[in-house]
Amino acid sequence: MGQALAERMVADGIERASVLYEGNEYGAGWANMIDSSFRALGGTSTGLTAFSPEATSVDADLRRAFGSNEQAVVLVARARTGAAVVEEWASLGLGKRWYFVPALHDQVFLDNIPPGVVDDMVGISPALGDDSAAFETLFSDRWDGDRPLAPGYFYFDAILLWALASEAARTGSADPTGAQVAQKLLEVSSPPGTAYTWQELPQALAAVRNGEDIDFIGTTGAVNFDSRGDVEASGNRFWHVDSDIFIEE
């Protein structure tokens, strides 16, 4: 996704950019990937700036990130922390535009920034499955018209995978250990095996209890893990903000 975001920036005509990131492993990983990808595409990086999520002010960090005539800054932060950064940026009147990482595709982010300040600014998130609209409808019917937040699809799939792996790891009446469940995650999530979607959970659980090999398909699509336990990328989607609403592109 870091590379895809860099490609989008170049396609948008951004030639000079910097990255402002939360000073932790998540932030550093994103910042380095975006920076190297952007430079590989011919863009000019004006630097990486880390900020402390515990800081009461990021004034100096903002001025550093926006201080080298760049056209845009990528913000790498969690929703609430990122909102605090954007709020301070707006009060300083530093101008220019932001690009956002998936963690900011969260209503908490929009609810905690001044209205309209990030309209038309672009972010990236993992792609959802072909039948994600069915999950949105189911969720909305259950919760009085509320729509699921972007991370909700992934949390839902994670819970179903845990349930399936737990059943696959169970022997007798004893609950499986975390290590046993982790080992079974690969088996229930990846081919080969009979494919079961998130809407077929009862059938999938029955198959697992019978010792059958299954391949889980979630609301986010095929949830396959690589040898390190990371979910293999299934594509990306871009979004922008319009009148304080996330708009999928």
PAZAPA-4460 file (N, C-alpha, C; in steps of 0.05 Angstrom, whole numbers, plus 32768, in hexadecimal, padded with zeros to 4 digits):
% residues 249
    n_x    n_y    n_z   ca_x   ca_y   ca_z    c_x    c_y    c_z   seq   type   mol
   8010   7FE8   8000   8000   8000   8000   8011   8019   8000     1      M     A
   8029   8017   800D   803A   802E   800C   8043   8036   7FF0     2      G     A
   8049   8021   7FE0   8051   8026   7FC5   8039   8031   7FB5     3      Q     A
   8021   8025   7FB9   8009   802E   7FAB   8003   804B   7FB1     4      A     A
   8007   8053   7FCA   8002   806F   7FD2   8016   8082   7FC5     5      L     A
   802F   8079   7FC3   8043   8089   7FB6   803C   808C   7F98     6      A     A
   8033   8077   7F8B   802B   8078   7F6F   8014   808C   7F6B     7      E     A
   8001   808C   7F7E   7FEA   809E   7F7C   7FF4   80BB   7F7E     8      R     A
   8006   80C0   7F90   8011   80DB   7F94   801E   80E5   7F7A     9      M     A
   802E   80D4   7F6E   803B   80DB   7F54   8026   80E0   7F3F    10      V     A
   8011   80CF   7F3D   7FFC   80D2   7F2A   7FED   80ED   7F2E    11      A     A
   7FEC   80F6   7F47   7FDF   810F   7F4E   7FF0   8127   7F48    12      D     A
   8008   8122   7F3E   801A   8139   7F38   802C   8142   7F4F    13      G     A
   802D   8132   7F64   803E   813A   7F7B   805B   8133   7F74    14      I     A
   806D   8146   7F75   8089   8142   7F6E   809B   8144   7F87    15      E     A
   8092   8152   7F9B   80A1   8155   7FB4   808F   8150   7FCC    16      R     A
   8097   813E   7FDE   8086   8136   7FF4   8097   812E   800C    17      A     A
   808C   8130   8024   8098   8126   803C   8085   8113   804A    18      S     A
   808F   8107   805F   807E   80F4   806F   8080   80FD   808C    19      V     A
   8069   8100   8099   8067   8105   80B6   805B   80ED   80C2    20      L     A
   806A   80E0   80D5   8060   80C6   80DF   8063   80C4   80FD    21      Y     A
   8050   80B4   8107   8050   80AD   8124   8069   809D   812A    22      E     A
   8078   80A5   813E   8091   8098   8144   808F   807D   8151    23      G     A
   8086   8069   8142   8085   804E   814C   808B   803B   8134    24      N     A
   8089   8021   8139   8090   800E   8124   807D   8010   810C    25      E     A
   8063   8014   8112   804F   8017   80FC   8056   8030   80EB    26      Y     A
   805B   8046   80F9   8061   805F   80EA   807A   805D   80DA    27      G     A
   808F   8052   80E6   80A9   8051   80D8   80A8   803F   80C0    28      A     A
   8099   8028   80C2   8097   8016   80AC   8089   8023   8094    29      G     A
   8073   8031   809A   8065   803F   8084   8076   8055   8079    30      W     A
   8082   8065   808A   8091   807C   8080   80A8   8074   806E    31      A     A
   80B6   8060   8075   80CD   8057   8065   80C3   804B   804A    32      N     A
   80AD   803D   804A   80A3   8031   8031   809A   8047   801E    33      M     A
   808A   805A   8028   8080   8070   8018   8097   8080   800D    34      I     A
   80AA   8087   801E   80C1   8098   8016   80D1   808A   8000    35      D     A
   80D8   8071   8004   80E8   8063   7FEF   80D9   805F   7FD5    36      S     A
   80BF   8059   7FD7   80AF   8055   7FBF   80AC   806F   7FB0    37      S     A
   80A7   8085   7FBE   80A4   809F   7FB1   80BE   80A7   7FA3    38      F     A
   80D4   80A3   7FB0   80EE   80AA   7FA3   80F4   8098   7F8B    39      R     A
   80EC   807F   7F8D   80F1   806C   7F76   80E0   8074   7F5E    40      A     A
   80CA   8081   7F62   80B9   808A   7F4D   80C1   80A6   7F42    41      L     A
   80D7   80B1   7F4C   80E1   80CA   7F42   80D9   80E2   7F53    42      G     A
   80CB   80DD   7F69   80C3   80F4   7F7A   80DA   80FC   7F8C    43      G     A
   80D9   8114   7F95   80ED   811F   7FA7   80E2   811F   7FC4    44      T     A
   80F0   8110   7FD5   80E9   810F   7FF1   80F6   8126   8000    45      S     A
   80E7   8134   800F   80F2   814A   801F   80F6   8142   803C    46      T     A
   80F3   8128   8042   80FA   811F   805C   80E4   810F   806B    47      G     A
   80EC   8101   8080   80DA   80F2   8091   80DB   80FF   80AD    48      L     A
   80C4   8104   80B8   80C3   8111   80D2   80B2   8100   80E5    49      T     A
   80BE   80F7   80FB   80B0   80E7   810F   80A6   80FA   8125    50      A     A
   808E   80F3   812F   8084   8102   8146   807B   80EF   815C    51      F     A
   807B   80F8   8174   8073   80E8   818A   8055   80E8   818E    52      S     A
   8047   80D1   818F   802A   80D1   8192   8022   80DC   81AE    53      P     A
   8035   80DD   81C1   802F   80E8   81DB   8033   8106   81DD    54      E     A
   803E   8112   81C9   8045   812F   81CA   802C   8140   81CC    55      A     A
   802D   8155   81DC   8016   8167   81DE   8015   817B   81C7    56      T     A
   802B   817E   81B8   802B   818E   81A0   803F   8183   818C    57      S     A
   8037   8184   8173   8049   817B   815D   8050   8193   814B    58      V     A
   804F   81AB   8156   8055   81C3   8147   806F   81C1   8138    59      D     A
   8085   81BA   8146   809F   81B9   8139   80A0   81A4   8124    60      A     A
   8094   818D   8129   8094   8177   8116   8084   817E   80FD    61      D     A
   806E   818C   8100   805E   8195   80E9   806E   81A9   80D8    62      L     A
   807B   81BB   80E5   808A   81D0   80D6   80A1   81C3   80C8    63      R     A
   80AD   81AE   80D3   80C2   81A0   80C6   80B8   8191   80AD    64      R     A
   80A1   8183   80B1   8096   8173   809B   808D   8185   8084    65      A     A
   8083   819D   808A   8078   81AF   8076   808C   81C5   806F    66      F     A
   80A5   81C2   8075   80B7   81D8   8073   80CA   81D8   805B    67      G     A
   80C7   81C7   8047   80DA   81C5   8031   80CC   81C7   8016    68      S     A
   80BA   81D9   8013   80AB   81DE   7FFB   80A1   81C4   7FED    69      N     A
   8098   81B0   7FFE   808C   8198   7FF3   806F   819E   7FEB    70      E     A
   8064   818E   7FDA   8048   8192   7FD1   8035   8183   7FE3    71      Q     A
   803E   816E   7FF1   802C   815E   8001   803C   8150   8017    72      A     A
   802D   8148   802C   8039   8139   8042   8027   8121   8047    73      V     A
   8034   810A   804B   8025   80F1   8052   8024   80F0   8070    74      V     A
   800C   80EC   807B   8009   80E9   8098   8005   80CC   809F    75      L     A
   8017   80C2   80AF   8017   80A6   80B8   8011   80A6   80D6    76      V     A
   7FF9   80A0   80DE   7FF1   80A1   80FA   7FD7   8092   80FE    77      A     A
   7FD1   808C   8118   7FB7   8081   811F   7FA2   8097   811E    78      R     A
   7F89   808F   811F   7F73   80A2   811A   7F73   80B9   812E    79      A     A
   7F74   80B4   8148   7F72   80CA   815B   7F8B   80DB   815B    80      R     A
   7FA2   80CE   8159   7FBB   80DD   8158   7FBD   80EE   813F    81      T     A
   7FB5   80E2   8129   7FB5   80F1   8110   7FA3   8109   8110    82      G     A
   7F8C   8106   811D   7F79   811C   811F   7F85   8133   812F    83      A     A
   7F94   812D   8144   7FA2   8142   8153   7FB6   8151   8143    84      A     A
   7FC4   8142   8132   7FD8   814E   8120   7FCB   8160   810C    85      V     A
   7FB6   8157   80FF   7FA8   8167   80EB   7F9B   8180   80F8    86      V     A
   7F91   817D   8110   7F85   8194   811D   7F9A   81AA   8122    87      E     A
   7FB2   81A1   812B   7FC7   81B5   812F   7FD1   81C0   8115    88      E     A
   7FD3   81B0   8101   7FDB   81B9   80E6   7FC8   81CF   80DC    89      W     A
   7FAE   81CA   80E0   7F9A   81DE   80D7   7F9D   81F8   80E6    90      A     A
   7FA3   81F6   80FF   7FA6   820F   810F   7FBE   821F   8108    91      S     A
   7FD3   8211   80FD   7FEC   821E   80F5   7FEA   822A   80D9    92      L     A
   7FD6   8222   80C9   7FD2   822C   80AE   7FE9   8225   809C    93      G     A
   7FF3   820C   809E   800A   8205   808D   8003   81FE   8071    94      L     A
   7FE9   81FA   806B   7FE1   81F5   8050   7FEB   81DB   8044    95      G     A
   7FEB   81D9   802A   7FF3   81C1   801A   7FDF   81AA   8020    96      K     A
   7FE6   8192   8016   7FD3   817C   8018   7FDF   8164   8026    97      R     A
   7FCD   8154   8031   7FD4   813B   803E   7FCE   8123   802C    98      W     A
   7FDC   810D   8031   7FD4   80F3   8028   7FD3   80E1   8041    99      Y     A
   7FC0   80CE   8042   7FBB   80C0   805B   7FBE   80A2   8058   100      F     A
   7FC7   8095   806E   7FCA   8078   806E   7FB0   806B   8079   101      V     A
   7FAD   8050   8078   7F94   8044   807F   7F8A   8049   809B   102      P     A
   7F9B   804C   80AE   7F93   8050   80CA   7F82   806A   80CD   103      A     A
   7F84   807C   80BA   7F74   8095   80BB   7F59   8093   80AE   104      L     A
   7F54   807C   80A1   7F39   8077   8095   7F27   806D   80AC   105      H     A
   7F21   8080   80BE   7F13   8079   80D6   7F02   8092   80DE   106      D     A
   7EE9   808D   80E5   7ED8   80A4   80EC   7EE2   80B4   8104   107      Q     A
   7EF1   80A7   8115   7EFD   80B5   812C   7F0F   80CB   8122   108      V     A
   7F1D   80C6   810C   7F2F   80DB   8101   7F1E   80F3   80F8   109      F     A
   7F09   80EE   80E8   7EF9   8105   80DE   7EEA   8113   80F5   110      L     A
   7EE2   8105   8109   7ED3   8111   811F   7EE4   8123   8130   111      D     A
   7EFE   8122   812D   7F0F   8131   813F   7F21   8145   8131   112      N     A
   7F19   814D   8119   7F28   8162   810A   7F14   8178   8103   113      I     A
   7F1E   8190   80FE   7F0C   81A6   80F6   7EFE   81A0   80DC   114      P     A
   7EE4   81A6   80DA   7ED5   819F   80C2   7EE1   81AB   80A8   115      P     A
   7EE3   819A   8094   7EEB   81A4   807A   7F09   81A6   8074   116      G     A
   7F1A   81A3   8089   7F36   81A9   8085   7F45   8195   8073   117      V     A
   7F3B   817C   8071   7F48   8168   8061   7F37   8160   8049   118      V     A
   7F23   8170   8042   7F13   8169   802A   7F25   8166   8012   119      D     A
   7F1F   8151   8002   7F2D   814B   7FE9   7F48   813E   7FED   120      D     A
   7F50   8139   8006   7F6A   812D   800A   7F67   810F   800A   121      M     A
   7F7B   8101   8000   7F79   80E5   7FF8   7F86   80D2   800C   122      V     A
   7F7A   80BB   8010   7F86   80A6   8020   7F84   808B   8012   123      G     A
   7F91   8077   801E   7F91   805C   8012   7F89   8048   8028   124      I     A
   7F7B   8033   8020   7F74   801D   8032   7F75   8003   8023   125      S     A
   7F75   7FEC   8031   7F74   7FD3   8023   7F59   7FCF   8016   126      P     A
   7F59   7FC0   8000   7F40   7FBB   7FF1   7F2E   7FA9   8002   127      A     A
   7F14   7FAB   7FFD   7F00   7F99   800A   7EF8   7F84   7FF6   128      L     A
   7EE9   7F6F   8000   7EE0   7F5A   7FEF   7EC9   7F62   7FDD   129      G     A
   7EC3   7F51   7FCA   7EAE   7F58   7FB7   7E92   7F5A   7FC4   130      D     A
   7E8E   7F4C   7FDA   7E74   7F4C   7FE8   7E75   7F5C   8002   131      D     A
   7E87   7F6F   8004   7E89   7F80   801C   7E70   7F90   8020   132      S     A
   7E62   7F97   8009   7E49   7FA6   800C   7E34   7F96   801C   133      A     A
   7E34   7F7C   8019   7E21   7F6B   8028   7E27   7F6D   8046   134      A     A
   7E40   7F6E   804E   7E47   7F72   806A   7E3E   7F8D   8074   135      F     A
   7E42   7FA2   8063   7E39   7FBC   806B   7E1B   7FBD   8070   136      E     A
   7E0C   7FB0   805F   7DEF   7FAF   8062   7DE7   7FA0   807C   137      T     A
   7DF4   7F89   8080   7DEF   7F7A   8098   7DF5   7F8A   80B2   138      L     A
   7E0C   7F97   80B1   7E14   7FA7   80C8   7E01   7FBE   80CD   139      F     A
   7DF9   7FCC   80B7   7DE7   7FE3   80B9   7DCC   7FDA   80C4   140      S     A
   7DC2   7FC3   80BB   7DA8   7FBA   80C5   7DAA   7FB3   80E3   141      D     A
   7DC0   7FA9   80EC   7DC3   7FA1   8108   7DC8   7FBA   811A   142      R     A
   7DD4   7FCF   8110   7DDC   7FE6   8120   7DCE   8000   8118   143      W     A
   7DB4   7FFE   8113   7DA3   8015   810F   7DAD   8028   80FA   144      D     A
   7DB6   801D   80E4   7DBE   802E   80CD   7DDB   8036   80CD   145      G     A
   7DEA   8031   80E3   7E06   8038   80E3   7E16   8027   80CF   146      D     A
   7E29   8033   80C2   7E3B   8024   80B0   7E54   801B   80BF   147      R     A
   7E5F   8004   80B7   7E78   7FFC   80C4   7E8F   800F   80BE   148      P     A
   7EA0   8014   80D1   7EB8   8023   80CC   7ECB   8012   80BB   149      L     A
   7EDE   801F   80AD   7EF0   8010   809B   7EFE   7FF9   80A8   150      A     A
   7F09   7FFC   80C1   7F16   7FE5   80CD   7F03   7FCE   80D5   151      P     A
   7EE9   7FD4   80D7   7ED6   7FC0   80E0   7ED6   7FA7   80CF   152      G     A
   7ED9   7FAA   80B5   7ED9   7F92   80A3   7EF0   7F7F   80AB   153      Y     A
   7F07   7F8B   80B1   7F1F   7F7B   80B7   7F1D   7F6F   80D3   154      F     A
   7F11   7F7E   80E6   7F0D   7F72   8101   7EFA   7F5B   80FF   155      Y     A
   7EE5   7F5E   80EF   7ED1   7F49   80EC   7EDE   7F30   80E1   156      F     A
   7EED   7F33   80CC   7EFB   7F1C   80C0   7F0E   7F0F   80D3   157      D     A
   7F1C   7F1F   80E3   7F2F   7F15   80F6   7F21   7F03   810B   158      A     A
   7F0A   7F0C   8114   7EFB   7EFD   8128   7EF2   7EE2   811D   159      I     A
   7EE8   7EE3   8104   7EDF   7EC9   80F8   7EF6   7EB6   80F3   160      L     A
   7F0D   7EC1   80EB   7F24   7EB0   80E7   7F2D   7EA3   8101   161      L     A
   7F2D   7EB3   8116   7F34   7EA9   8131   7F21   7E92   8139   162      W     A
   7F07   7E96   8134   7EF4   7E81   813B   7EF9   7E67   812C   163      A     A
   7EFE   7E6A   8112   7F03   7E53   8101   7F1D   7E45   8109   164      L     A
   7F32   7E54   810E   7F4C   7E49   8116   7F4A   7E3C   8131   165      A     A
   7F3A   7E47   8143   7F37   7E3C   815E   7F2A   7E21   815C   166      S     A
   7F15   7E1F   814B   7F08   7E05   8148   7F1A   7DF1   813B   167      E     A
   7F2A   7DFA   8128   7F3D   7DE7   811B   7F52   7DDD   812E   168      A     A
   7F5A   7DEE   8142   7F6F   7DE7   8155   7F65   7DD7   816D   169      A     A
   7F4B   7DD7   8171   7F40   7DCA   8189   7F43   7DAC   8188   170      R     A
   7F4B   7DA1   819E   7F4C   7D84   81A1   7F3E   7D7C   81BB   171      T     A
   7F28   7D6E   81B9   7F18   7D68   81D1   7F0B   7D80   81DD   172      G     A
   7F0A   7D81   81F7   7EFC   7D97   8205   7F0F   7DAE   820D   173      S     A
   7F29   7DAA   8209   7F3C   7DBE   8212   7F3E   7DD5   81FD   174      A     A
   7F3F   7DED   8207   7F42   7E04   81F5   7F5E   7E04   81E9   175      D     A
   7F61   7E0B   81D0   7F7C   7E0C   81C3   7F8C   7E23   81CE   176      P     A
   7FA6   7E20   81CC   7FB8   7E36   81D4   7FB9   7E4B   81BD   177      T     A
   7FC4   7E62   81C3   7FC7   7E76   81AE   7FD9   7E6D   8198   178      G     A
   7FEE   7E5E   819F   8001   7E54   818A   7FF3   7E40   8178   179      A     A
   7FE1   7E30   8183   7FD3   7E1C   8173   7FBF   7E2A   8160   180      Q     A
   7FB1   7E3F   816A   7F9F   7E4E   8159   7FAE   7E5C   8143   181      V     A
   7FC5   7E68   8149   7FD5   7E76   8135   7FDD   7E63   811F   182      A     A
   7FE4   7E4A   8126   7FED   7E37   8112   7FD6   7E2F   80FF   183      Q     A
   7FBE   7E2E   810A   7FA7   7E27   80FA   7F9C   7E3E   80E8   184      K     A
   7FA4   7E56   80EF   7F9B   7E6D   80DF   7FA2   7E69   80C1   185      L     A
   7FBA   7E60   80BC   7FC2   7E5C   80A0   7FB1   7E47   8092   186      L     A
   7FA9   7E33   80A1   7F9A   7E1D   8095   7F7D   7E25   808D   187      E     A
   7F70   7E35   809E   7F54   7E3C   8099   7F51   7E54   8087   188      V     A
   7F67   7E62   8082   7F65   7E7B   8072   7F6E   7E79   8056   189      S     A
   7F7D   7E65   804F   7F8A   7E64   8035   7F83   7E4B   8025   190      S     A
   7F85   7E4C   800A   7F81   7E34   7FFA   7F99   7E22   7FFE   191      P     A
   7F95   7E08   7FF8   7F7D   7DFB   7FED   7F68   7DF7   8003   192      P     A
   7F51   7DF0   7FFB   7F3B   7DEB   800D   7F21   7DF6   8002   193      G     A
   7F0B   7DED   800E   7EF1   7DF6   8005   7EED   7E13   800E   194      T     A
   7EE5   7E24   7FFB   7EE2   7E41   8002   7EC7   7E45   8010   195      A     A
   7EC8   7E54   8026   7EB1   7E5C   8035   7EB2   7E7A   8039   196      Y     A
   7E9D   7E89   8034   7E9D   7EA5   8038   7E95   7EAC   8055   197      T     A
   7E97   7EC5   805C   7E90   7ECE   8077   7E72   7EC9   807C   198      W     A
   7E62   7EC7   8067   7E46   7EC3   806A   7E3F   7EA5   806E   199      Q     A
   7E54   7E94   806D   7E50   7E77   8070   7E5F   7E6D   8088   200      E     A
   7E60   7E7D   809D   7E6F   7E75   80B5   7E65   7E5B   80C1   201      L     A
   7E4B   7E56   80C5   7E43   7E3D   80D1   7E4D   7E24   80C1   202      P     A
   7E4B   7E26   80A6   7E54   7E10   8095   7E73   7E0D   8098   203      Q     A
   7E81   7E24   8099   7E9E   7E23   809C   7EA6   7E16   80B6   204      A     A
   7E99   7E1D   80CC   7E9F   7E12   80E6   7E9A   7DF4   80E6   205      L     A
   7E84   7DEC   80DA   7E7D   7DCF   80D8   7E93   7DC0   80C9   206      A     A
   7E9C   7DCC   80B3   7EB1   7DBF   80A3   7ECB   7DBC   80B3   207      A     A
   7ED2   7DD1   80C1   7EEA   7DD0   80D2   7EE8   7DBA   80E7   208      V     A
   7ED1   7DB8   80F4   7ECD   7DA4   8109   7ECF   7D88   80FD   209      R     A
   7EC9   7D85   80E4   7ECB   7D6B   80D6   7EE7   7D65   80CC   210      N     A
   7EF9   7D78   80D1   7F15   7D75   80C8   7F1A   7D7B   80AB   211      G     A
   7F07   7D8A   809F   7F0A   7D91   8082   7F1C   7DA9   807F   212      E     A
   7F29   7DAB   8069   7F3A   7DC2   8062   7F28   7DD8   8056   213      D     A
   7F29   7DF0   8060   7F19   7E06   8056   7F2A   7E1E   804E   214      I     A
   7F1E   7E30   803F   7F2B   7E49   8036   7F17   7E5F   803B   215      D     A
   7F1C   7E6F   8050   7F0A   7E84   8058   7F0C   7E9D   8046   216      F     A
   7EF4   7EA7   803E   7EF2   7EBF   802E   7EE3   7ED4   803F   217      I     A
   7EF0   7EEA   8046   7EE3   7EFD   8058   7ED6   7F14   804B   218      G     A
   7ECD   7F27   805A   7EC2   7F40   804F   7ED7   7F50   8041   219      T     A
   7EF0   7F4B   8047   7F06   7F59   803A   7F12   7F49   8023   220      T     A
   7F05   7F33   801C   7F0E   7F22   8007   7F1D   7F0A   8011   221      G     A
   7F2E   7EFE   8001   7F3E   7EE7   8009   7F52   7EEF   801E   222      A     A
   7F51   7EE2   8035   7F63   7EE9   804B   7F79   7ED4   804D   223      V     A
   7F8E   7ED8   803D   7FA3   7EC4   803C   7FBC   7ECF   804A   224      N     A
   7FC9   7EBF   805A   7FE1   7EC7   8068   7FFA   7EBD   805A   225      F     A
   800F   7ECD   805B   8029   7EC3   8051   8038   7EB4   8067   226      D     A
   8050   7EAB   8061   805F   7E9B   8074   8066   7EA9   808E   227      S     A
   8066   7EC4   808E   806B   7ED3   80A6   8053   7ED9   80B6   228      R     A
   803B   7ED2   80AC   8022   7ED7   80BA   8016   7EF1   80B2   229      G     A
   8020   7EFF   809E   8014   7F18   8095   7FFF   7F12   8080   230      D     A
   7FEA   7F22   8080   7FD5   7F1E   806C   7FDF   7F28   8051   231      V     A
   7FDD   7F17   803D   7FE6   7F1E   8022   7FD4   7F34   8017   232      E     A
   7FE0   7F48   800A   7FD1   7F5E   8000   7FBD   7F55   7FEB   233      A     A
   7FA4   7F60   7FEC   7F90   7F59   7FD9   7F87   7F71   7FC8   234      S     A
   7F97   7F86   7FC9   7F90   7F9E   7FB9   7F8C   7FB6   7FCB   235      G     A
   7F89   7FCD   7FBF   7F86   7FE6   7FCE   7F6E   7FF5   7FC4   236      N     A
   7F65   8008   7FD4   7F4F   801A   7FCC   7F57   8036   7FD6   237      R     A
   7F50   804A   7FC7   7F55   8065   7FCE   7F3B   8073   7FD7   238      F     A
   7F3E   8087   7FE8   7F27   8095   7FF2   7F2F   80B3   7FF6   239      W     A
   7F1C   80C4   7FF6   7F22   80E0   7FFD   7F0C   80EA   8010   240      H     A
   7F10   8101   801B   7EFD   810D   802D   7EEE   8123   801F   241      V     A
   7ED4   8123   8022   7EC2   8137   8016   7EAD   813F   802B   242      D     A
   7EAE   8158   8034   7E9B   8162   8048   7E9B   814F   8060   243      S     A
   7EB3   8148   8069   7EB7   8138   8081   7EAA   811C   807E   244      D     A
   7EAA   8111   8066   7EA0   80F6   8061   7EB5   80E7   8050   245      I     A
   7EBB   80CE   8056   7ECC   80BE   8046   7EBE   80B6   802C   246      F     A
   7ECB   80BC   8016   7EC0   80B5   7FFC   7ED3   80A0   7FEF   247      I     A
   7EC8   8088   7FE9   7ED8   8074   7FDB   7EDB   807C   7FBE   248      E     A
   7EF3   8078   7FB3   7EF8   807E   7F97   7EF5   8066   7F86   249      E     A
***
